[in-house]
Amino acid sequence: MTAEVRPLAATDLDLLAGLHRDCFPHDPWNRRALAEVLAMPGAGGWLIAEAGESALGFLLVRRAADEAEILSFGVAPAHRREGLGGRLLETALAALAAQGAARLFLEVAIDNAAARRLYERLGFLQVGRRAGYLSAPDGPRDALVLARRLGP
């Protein structure tokens, strides 16, 4: 499989909505919600796709001044643990640093061990905790707030 990481385009909304639904079936963002997110000032993202436009993963961010935050990030369930999330995140880290962002923030479910390992490996540190912040089928979940410095 040859997958390419590329910036999201307006023409990707249907593909992105389907992928978001696959990644987050309990709380998917539809095409309209994703269009609204991407229309926010400083918003953008990346898609990782195979030739033929089979979407494998995505990462949505918003940048304001010298800080950025990950709004949503997911890899298709059938393609997890293949290094695609790391590729997306490394692309975002480099691009955001080149745009002048000094720090990147994100929230992760406290029980999402795989994501937490990825973030730790890439230098993210816990800077906070939000009780009951994330929705899940079995009730609210705490989220850890993580941050990473970008650039030198």
Secondary structure by P-SEA (a helix, b strand, c coil): cbbbbbcccccaaaaaaaaaaaacccccccaaaaaaaaacccccbbbbbcccccccccccccccccccccccccccccccccaaaaaaaaaaaaaaaaacccbbbbcccccaaaaaaaaaaacccccccccccccccccbbbbbbbbbbccc
